[in-house]
Amino acid sequence: MPETTAYIVAARRSALGRVGGLHRGRRIDALAAPVVVAALQDAGIAAAEVEDLVLGNATEGGNPARLIALAAGLSEAVAATTIDRQCGSSLEAIIAAHRAIALGDCEIAVAGGAESLSTAPWRIMRPRTLYQTPHFMRYEPAMTDAADEPQPFEASETLAHALGISRQEQDEWAFATHANAARAREERSFVGEIVPLRANAEEARDESAAAPDLDDISESVPFAPDGGTLTPANTSAMHDGAAFAVMVSEAVWQRLGQPPALRLLRTVSVGARPTEEAAAPITAARKLFERLNGSLHAGEIGVVELSESSAAQAIAFARSLKLDPARINPAGGAIVRGHPFGASGAVLVARLYTDMVRRSGDNPTRFGLAGQGAIGGLGVAVLFERV
């Protein structure tokens, strides 16, 4: 069977909101459908032309992709699939849509992710006996049913210790990413990327983004009281949000007039020990460059969008791959805007689309990388080329 390639001709996202904050009353379809509609309008593609919708989600249960497809006005004949690979869900959704187009299964697909933690169903652990009290479960998969299951930041703490990354370095990274986000807002870098769900200023910016203050960051109390370096100020927090990309075949791209687009070149998904999950994106990126057989080196990547669970992870990523830190999350990362769990990978792609296509200027960046870690010890890396 002949294979083709897939092009991302539009990518949009919502503003990211704190759990119980900006999107507190929005169910997942109400949060995601306007983003799908806006992306299709950008691409100049009618809803009736879409053949598939692939969604990354880790909290809703069931198949919310179908609800979103119908709420966005897509045809009832559209196939709709939900993928749960925890934090890597929406990046995997984009990879899955790419494969479907490459194999000729469809020509136009919408792929991305959405998380409405504010309205997602609660999960309760079933008692083993009549005498036990039920307790709420976290959305992350647990290795045991104990209430004191280790928190995700512990893997980053281990990584920071192994590489000798100090608390000061992490706080300085957090301050820099806040400063990058502030500069991007002043330059209106998110205009055209964020879909305001209502006509007010709050809907056009990420709720947690605030002016940087190094004193506040340095005074934040560590999660681990005995020598810990990770704090709420240098790590990312769960947020609500949605992001989607419109992906088309070569033939459709030609029909649209060959607009500037992102082409997916190479993907890698790997597993690691659950205790080393913070390092999984590094492993995935290394394996990606190995598969390129020297045809492209890390130094040639113009921009990297990394879903940083912590400053320690971002510093380790840059150091291990010998990347210029200035090229990682140039408009701020998840430490600033928040982490929408299974939707976070699609946010990276929306950011890359802005970095490389929407605001490319006279010297567009040719290659961009999206890097993502996921709870349980999973890492995903995806290489894109601007065409």
Backbone torsions as a table, in degrees:
resi	resn	phi	psi	omega
1	MET	NA	133.4	179.8
2	PRO	-70.3	141.6	177.1
3	GLU	-105.3	146.8	174.5
4	THR	-120.0	-172.3	176.6
5	THR	-116.4	176.8	179.3
6	ALA	-127.8	144.5	-178.1
7	TYR	-120.9	135.0	171.8
8	ILE	-90.8	111.5	-174.7
9	VAL	-103.6	-4.1	175.4
10	ALA	-164.0	149.3	177.0
11	ALA	-154.4	130.3	-178.1
12	ARG	-137.7	162.9	175.0
13	ARG	-148.8	162.9	171.2
14	SER	-83.8	167.5	164.2
15	ALA	-65.6	148.6	178.6
16	LEU	-94.1	135.1	-175.7
17	GLY	-124.2	147.6	176.2
18	ARG	-60.0	149.8	176.4
19	VAL	-62.0	124.4	-175.4
20	GLY	82.7	10.0	-176.7
21	GLY	-111.4	-116.7	-171.5
22	LEU	-52.2	-44.4	-175.6
23	HIS	-105.6	25.6	-168.5
24	ARG	-59.1	-28.5	-177.9
25	GLY	-102.6	7.0	-174.1
26	ARG	-98.1	123.2	170.8
27	ARG	-72.5	167.3	-170.8
28	ILE	-61.7	-36.2	-179.9
29	ASP	-69.8	-37.3	177.9
30	ALA	-68.7	-30.3	178.3
31	LEU	-75.3	-40.5	-169.8
32	ALA	-91.6	-37.3	-172.2
33	ALA	-57.8	-43.4	179.0
34	PRO	-61.8	-29.9	178.5
35	VAL	-69.6	-41.7	176.5
36	VAL	-60.9	-46.5	-179.1
37	VAL	-59.9	-45.4	-179.4
38	ALA	-63.9	-40.8	179.4
39	ALA	-63.9	-41.2	178.6
40	LEU	-66.0	-38.8	176.8
41	GLN	-62.6	-42.3	176.7
42	ASP	-58.1	-41.2	-175.9
43	ALA	-77.4	-15.3	-176.0
44	GLY	72.1	34.3	-177.9
45	ILE	-119.0	130.8	179.5
46	ALA	-74.4	148.2	178.9
47	ALA	-57.7	-33.8	-177.9
48	ALA	-66.9	-17.1	-178.8
49	GLU	-84.9	-17.4	-176.1
50	VAL	-69.8	132.5	-177.3
51	GLU	-105.2	-18.2	-176.2
52	ASP	-153.8	147.6	171.9
53	LEU	-132.8	124.0	-179.7
54	VAL	-118.5	125.2	-174.0
55	LEU	-118.4	138.1	168.9
56	GLY	-98.9	126.2	179.9
57	ASN	-158.5	142.7	-175.7
58	ALA	-124.8	3.2	-172.7
59	THR	-128.4	-19.0	-168.8
60	GLU	-78.8	-39.8	-173.1
61	GLY	82.4	158.8	-177.8
62	GLY	71.1	-145.3	-179.9
63	ASN	-129.3	75.3	-177.9
64	PRO	-63.1	-16.7	176.7
65	ALA	-56.7	-38.3	-179.6
66	ARG	-66.5	-41.6	178.5
67	LEU	-61.6	-42.8	-178.9
68	ILE	-67.5	-41.0	179.6
69	ALA	-59.4	-45.7	-179.6
70	LEU	-69.6	-39.7	179.6
71	ALA	-65.6	-28.4	179.4
72	ALA	-84.7	-0.7	177.4
73	GLY	84.0	16.4	177.0
74	LEU	-73.6	161.5	-178.8
75	SER	-61.9	147.5	175.8
76	GLU	-63.8	-17.1	179.9
77	ALA	-83.0	-5.5	-177.2
78	VAL	-70.7	129.7	172.8
79	ALA	-70.9	141.7	-178.3
80	ALA	-138.6	125.6	-175.2
81	THR	-130.4	138.8	175.4
82	THR	-108.9	131.9	178.9
83	ILE	-112.7	133.3	175.8
84	ASP	-119.9	100.9	169.4
85	ARG	-124.0	40.9	-179.6
86	GLN	53.5	-132.6	-175.0
87	CYS	-61.6	-23.4	179.5
88	GLY	-87.6	8.0	-171.1
89	SER	-60.0	-49.5	-173.5
90	SER	-75.6	-29.6	174.1
91	LEU	-66.8	-38.0	175.0
92	GLU	-66.8	-33.6	177.0
93	ALA	-62.8	-41.1	178.4
94	ILE	-67.1	-39.7	176.4
95	ILE	-63.0	-41.5	-179.4
96	ALA	-64.4	-41.3	178.2
97	ALA	-65.7	-38.9	176.5
98	HIS	-59.4	-44.7	-179.6
99	ARG	-63.6	-39.6	179.9
100	ALA	-62.5	-41.7	178.4
101	ILE	-70.0	-41.7	-179.5
102	ALA	-61.3	-33.3	179.9
103	LEU	-86.7	-2.3	178.9
104	GLY	82.7	13.2	-179.9
105	ASP	-73.0	-27.1	175.4
106	CYS	-156.2	169.2	-179.9
107	GLU	-115.4	-23.0	179.4
108	ILE	-135.4	124.5	179.9
109	ALA	-138.4	151.5	170.9
110	VAL	-111.3	130.8	-177.9
111	ALA	-140.2	143.9	179.1
112	GLY	170.6	-147.1	-176.7
113	GLY	-155.0	160.9	177.2
114	ALA	-152.5	139.9	174.7
115	GLU	-138.1	121.5	172.0
116	SER	-115.1	76.2	-179.7
117	LEU	-61.4	-26.3	-179.8
118	SER	-66.4	-27.1	-177.1
119	THR	-121.3	1.3	-178.3
120	ALA	-64.9	151.4	179.5
121	PRO	-60.5	147.2	173.1
122	TRP	-79.2	148.1	177.5
123	ARG	-118.1	132.2	-177.0
124	ILE	-124.2	132.5	179.0
125	MET	-72.4	128.2	178.4
126	ARG	-70.4	129.1	178.3
127	PRO	-64.9	145.1	177.2
128	ARG	-76.6	-27.4	179.3
129	THR	-134.2	168.7	179.2
130	LEU	-67.9	-14.7	-173.9
131	TYR	-97.7	-5.7	177.9
132	GLN	-88.3	152.1	177.9
133	THR	-96.1	129.5	176.6
134	PRO	-60.5	148.5	175.1
135	HIS	-137.6	154.5	-177.9
136	PHE	-70.6	144.2	177.5
137	MET	-101.2	145.6	170.8
138	ARG	-71.8	161.6	178.6
139	TYR	-74.1	-24.3	177.4
140	GLU	-72.4	147.1	179.3
141	PRO	-68.7	132.3	-178.4
142	ALA	-93.8	146.8	174.6
143	MET	-81.6	-22.8	177.2
144	THR	-138.4	176.4	176.5
145	ASP	-99.6	16.4	-178.8
146	ALA	-75.6	144.7	179.9
147	ALA	-69.1	-22.1	-178.7
148	ASP	-98.4	30.5	176.0
149	GLU	-50.9	134.3	-178.8
150	PRO	-54.5	140.3	-178.7
151	GLN	-82.9	156.8	-177.4
152	PRO	-57.8	-29.5	-176.1
153	PHE	-66.3	-17.6	-177.0
154	GLU	-64.6	-33.4	177.7
155	ALA	-66.2	-38.6	176.8
156	SER	-68.9	-35.6	177.2
157	GLU	-63.2	-41.3	177.5
158	THR	-63.3	-42.4	179.4
159	LEU	-64.2	-43.7	179.3
160	ALA	-60.8	-41.7	179.4
161	HIS	-65.5	-42.6	-177.4
162	ALA	-64.4	-35.3	-176.7
163	LEU	-99.9	2.2	178.6
164	GLY	67.3	37.7	180.0
165	ILE	-89.7	115.4	-172.8
166	SER	-79.7	164.5	174.6
167	ARG	-60.2	-40.5	-179.2
168	GLN	-62.2	-43.2	178.0
169	GLU	-60.1	-42.6	-179.3
170	GLN	-65.6	-42.1	179.2
171	ASP	-65.7	-38.1	178.1
172	GLU	-66.4	-37.0	176.2
173	TRP	-64.4	-45.0	179.6
174	ALA	-60.0	-42.5	178.4
175	PHE	-62.5	-43.0	-179.3
176	ALA	-64.4	-39.4	-178.7
177	THR	-70.0	-33.2	172.7
178	HIS	-64.2	-42.5	179.8
179	ALA	-64.2	-39.5	177.5
180	ASN	-63.0	-41.9	179.8
181	ALA	-66.0	-40.1	178.8
182	ALA	-63.2	-43.2	178.0
183	ARG	-63.6	-40.4	179.5
184	ALA	-62.9	-38.3	177.7
185	ARG	-65.7	-42.0	179.1
186	GLU	-62.7	-34.7	179.9
187	GLU	-85.3	2.8	179.2
188	ARG	59.2	37.8	-176.7
189	SER	-67.6	-21.2	-176.0
190	PHE	-94.8	-2.1	175.9
191	VAL	-66.9	128.2	-176.2
192	GLY	91.9	-16.3	177.1
193	GLU	-97.2	-47.7	-179.2
194	ILE	-86.5	132.7	176.5
195	VAL	-96.1	110.0	176.3
196	PRO	-69.3	122.9	-178.1
197	LEU	-80.4	-16.9	168.9
198	ARG	-137.7	159.9	-175.7
199	ALA	-84.1	70.6	171.7
200	ASN	-148.8	163.4	-172.4
201	ALA	-64.6	-32.8	-178.0
202	GLU	-62.1	-31.1	-177.4
203	GLU	-78.7	-9.4	-175.9
204	ALA	-103.6	6.8	178.9
205	ARG	-145.0	153.3	180.0
206	ASP	-68.0	132.0	-170.2
207	GLU	-63.8	-36.6	-174.6
208	SER	-84.1	-11.3	-179.1
209	ALA	-65.4	125.6	-178.3
210	ALA	-143.5	164.8	179.3
211	ALA	-63.0	138.7	-177.1
212	PRO	-72.2	146.1	175.7
213	ASP	-144.8	105.9	-175.0
214	LEU	-64.0	-32.9	178.9
215	ASP	-64.9	-43.8	179.1
216	ASP	-63.1	-40.8	-179.8
217	ILE	-63.5	-45.4	-175.9
218	SER	-71.0	-21.1	-179.8
219	GLU	-91.1	-3.0	-179.6
220	SER	-65.4	139.6	-174.4
221	VAL	-82.7	129.6	-179.9
222	PRO	-61.8	150.8	175.1
223	PHE	-63.7	-46.1	179.0
224	ALA	-93.0	118.2	-172.7
225	PRO	-68.2	-26.8	-175.0
226	ASP	-100.7	88.0	175.9
227	GLY	77.7	15.3	179.0
228	GLY	-72.3	150.4	179.9
229	THR	-114.1	-15.2	-178.7
230	LEU	-90.7	135.1	-177.3
231	THR	-135.1	168.8	174.1
232	PRO	-58.9	-23.7	-177.2
233	ALA	-83.0	-22.7	-179.7
234	ASN	-115.8	20.9	174.0
235	THR	-131.1	167.7	179.8
236	SER	-96.4	152.7	-179.6
237	ALA	-116.9	151.0	179.4
238	MET	-59.7	138.0	178.9
239	HIS	-139.1	163.7	170.0
240	ASP	-89.1	148.5	175.7
241	GLY	171.9	167.5	179.2
242	ALA	-145.7	148.3	177.5
243	ALA	-152.6	140.6	-178.0
244	PHE	-143.2	150.2	174.9
245	ALA	-121.2	145.4	173.6
246	VAL	-99.5	122.8	-175.1
247	MET	-118.7	135.5	-176.1
248	VAL	-134.4	161.4	177.5
249	SER	-78.5	172.0	176.4
250	GLU	-56.7	-43.9	-177.5
251	ALA	-63.4	-42.4	179.4
252	VAL	-69.4	-39.6	176.8
253	TRP	-58.8	-42.1	176.6
254	GLN	-62.5	-43.1	-179.7
255	ARG	-62.2	-34.0	179.9
256	LEU	-77.8	-4.2	179.2
257	GLY	93.7	22.6	179.5
258	GLN	51.8	56.9	179.1
259	PRO	-67.9	157.2	173.7
260	PRO	-53.3	135.9	-172.6
261	ALA	-153.5	170.8	172.2
262	LEU	-105.8	133.1	176.0
263	ARG	-112.2	128.8	179.3
264	LEU	-78.0	121.6	-174.8
265	LEU	-99.5	-40.8	-173.6
266	ARG	-156.6	142.3	177.2
267	THR	-132.3	149.2	174.4
268	VAL	-141.1	131.7	172.1
269	SER	-124.4	130.0	-176.8
270	VAL	-135.2	161.6	172.7
271	GLY	-111.5	156.5	177.3
272	ALA	-145.1	172.8	174.8
273	ARG	-59.6	138.4	179.2
274	PRO	-54.6	-31.6	179.1
275	THR	-75.2	-9.0	-179.4
276	GLU	-117.5	25.6	-175.0
277	GLU	-62.3	-29.1	-179.8
278	ALA	-63.7	-26.8	-179.9
279	ALA	-90.0	-7.0	-175.3
280	ALA	-59.7	-40.1	176.9
281	PRO	-62.4	-32.1	177.5
282	ILE	-65.4	-44.8	177.9
283	THR	-61.1	-43.1	-179.9
284	ALA	-63.3	-43.8	-179.7
285	ALA	-65.8	-41.2	177.4
286	ARG	-59.6	-45.0	-179.5
287	LYS	-64.3	-35.4	177.9
288	LEU	-61.9	-47.3	-179.5
289	PHE	-66.8	-33.3	175.3
290	GLU	-61.9	-39.5	-179.3
291	ARG	-70.1	-19.1	177.6
292	LEU	-78.9	-9.2	174.7
293	ASN	52.7	40.2	176.0
294	GLY	82.6	-0.6	-179.5
295	SER	-73.8	-18.4	177.4
296	LEU	-151.1	136.0	-178.7
297	HIS	-113.1	160.5	-176.9
298	ALA	-55.6	-35.8	-179.1
299	GLY	-65.6	-16.6	179.9
300	GLU	-88.1	-4.3	178.4
301	ILE	-79.3	118.9	-175.7
302	GLY	-76.5	-31.9	-179.0
303	VAL	-148.7	140.7	177.2
304	VAL	-123.9	125.1	171.9
305	GLU	-105.2	110.1	-177.5
306	LEU	-113.0	128.6	176.7
307	SER	-80.6	81.5	-173.3
308	GLU	-69.2	114.4	173.2
309	SER	-73.8	-22.7	179.8
310	SER	-158.4	161.5	174.0
311	ALA	-63.4	-34.6	179.0
312	ALA	-60.1	-42.7	179.3
313	GLN	-64.2	-42.8	-179.1
314	ALA	-65.2	-42.5	178.1
315	ILE	-63.3	-43.5	179.2
316	ALA	-63.5	-38.7	178.6
317	PHE	-61.7	-49.1	-179.9
318	ALA	-63.5	-44.9	-176.4
319	ARG	-67.9	-44.3	-175.8
320	SER	-68.5	-33.7	-177.6
321	LEU	-99.9	3.4	179.4
322	LYS	56.4	47.1	178.9
323	LEU	-98.4	147.3	174.3
324	ASP	-68.7	118.2	-179.3
325	PRO	-55.7	-27.6	-179.3
326	ALA	-66.2	-19.3	-179.4
327	ARG	-90.2	-5.5	-179.1
328	ILE	-96.5	121.0	179.5
329	ASN	49.2	61.3	-174.5
330	PRO	-64.4	-17.7	176.9
331	ALA	-111.3	25.3	-179.3
332	GLY	92.9	151.8	-177.3
333	GLY	-117.7	-161.5	-175.1
334	ALA	-66.8	-22.0	174.9
335	ILE	-59.2	-33.0	179.9
336	VAL	-88.0	-55.4	-169.0
337	ARG	-87.6	-15.4	-178.6
338	GLY	100.2	168.5	-172.1
339	HIS	-122.1	103.1	-178.8
340	PRO	-84.5	41.6	171.2
341	PHE	48.5	-117.7	-175.2
342	GLY	-65.2	-14.6	178.6
343	ALA	-90.6	-5.3	-170.4
344	SER	-64.1	-36.1	-179.8
345	GLY	-65.0	-38.7	177.9
346	ALA	-68.1	-31.0	173.8
347	VAL	-61.8	-39.9	177.3
348	LEU	-59.0	-42.0	-178.4
349	VAL	-69.2	-39.5	175.4
350	ALA	-61.0	-39.0	177.5
351	ARG	-66.1	-42.6	177.9
352	LEU	-62.9	-38.7	179.0
353	TYR	-61.9	-40.8	175.8
354	THR	-66.1	-46.9	-179.1
355	ASP	-58.3	-42.7	-167.3
356	MET	-103.6	-22.2	-175.8
357	VAL	-121.3	-58.1	-172.0
358	ARG	-64.8	-38.4	-178.0
359	ARG	-123.1	42.8	-171.9
360	SER	-74.6	-28.7	179.0
361	GLY	69.7	-156.2	-176.1
362	ASP	-81.5	-20.9	-179.4
363	ASN	-123.0	75.3	-175.3
364	PRO	-65.0	146.5	175.3
365	THR	-75.7	131.1	-176.4
366	ARG	-84.8	-42.6	-174.9
367	PHE	-120.1	137.6	177.4
368	GLY	-137.3	151.9	-176.4
369	LEU	-126.5	136.2	171.4
370	ALA	-109.9	128.9	180.0
371	GLY	-124.3	137.7	-173.1
372	GLN	-146.5	133.6	170.2
373	GLY	-106.5	158.2	179.9
374	ALA	-139.8	145.2	179.8
375	ILE	-55.5	142.4	-177.7
376	GLY	98.2	-6.1	177.8
377	GLY	94.4	46.9	179.6
378	LEU	-121.2	144.9	177.8
379	GLY	-136.0	141.5	179.4
380	VAL	-132.1	137.4	174.2
381	ALA	-135.0	134.4	-178.5
382	VAL	-132.9	129.8	179.8
383	LEU	-102.5	131.5	179.7
384	PHE	-120.4	151.5	174.3
385	GLU	-125.2	136.0	174.1
386	ARG	-80.0	132.4	178.0
387	VAL	-128.1	NA	NA
